[in-house]
Amino acid sequence: LSIGLMSKVRRGRIGIVAASGSGLQEVAVLVHQLGEGISQAIGVGGHDLSQKVGGIMFLQAMDYFASDPDTEVLPAARRGARRRRLPAARHR
């Protein structure tokens, strides 16, 4: 279990899954600055998105959020042409 540091942000309805800890931090702060809050934030690490691993933890995190009653929005971002396409956001 790894523990990282993060800015204090309000609780809310938006879930975040990120490979990059700094990217997760940036999105969480932006969400907070826009007046929304975070239900959960899950960092999976860049290796998870490699072709060899295939995004297993990322997909498990998406499944978790699908069943989480506190998460209503799940923004997704993608970089590079080789990444699997994901919807821009999923609302309940």
Secondary structure as the mmCIF struct_conf table of DSSP 4:
data_model
#
loop_
_struct_conf.conf_type_id
_struct_conf.id
_struct_conf.beg_label_comp_id
_struct_conf.beg_label_asym_id
_struct_conf.beg_label_seq_id
_struct_conf.end_label_comp_id
_struct_conf.end_label_asym_id
_struct_conf.end_label_seq_id
STRN STRN1 ARG A 11 ALA A 18
BEND BEND1 ALA A 19 ALA A 19
HELX_RH_AL_P HELX_RH_AL_P1 GLY A 21 GLN A 33
TURN_TY1_P TURN_TY1_P1 LEU A 34 GLY A 35
STRN STRN2 ILE A 38 GLY A 43
HELX_RH_3T_P HELX_RH_3T_P1 GLY A 46 LEU A 49
BEND BEND2 SER A 50 SER A 50
TURN_TY1_P TURN_TY1_P2 GLN A 51 VAL A 53
BEND BEND3 GLY A 55 GLY A 55
HELX_RH_AL_P HELX_RH_AL_P2 ILE A 56 SER A 67
TURN_TY1_P TURN_TY1_P3 PRO A 69 ASP A 70
STRN STRN3 VAL A 73 PRO A 75
BEND BEND4 GLY A 80 GLY A 80
TURN_TY1_P TURN_TY1_P4 ALA A 81 ARG A 82
BEND BEND5 ARG A 83 ARG A 83
HELX_LH_PP_P HELX_LH_PP_P1 ARG A 84 ARG A 85
BEND BEND6 ALA A 88 ALA A 88
STRN STRN4 ALA A 89 HIS A 91
#
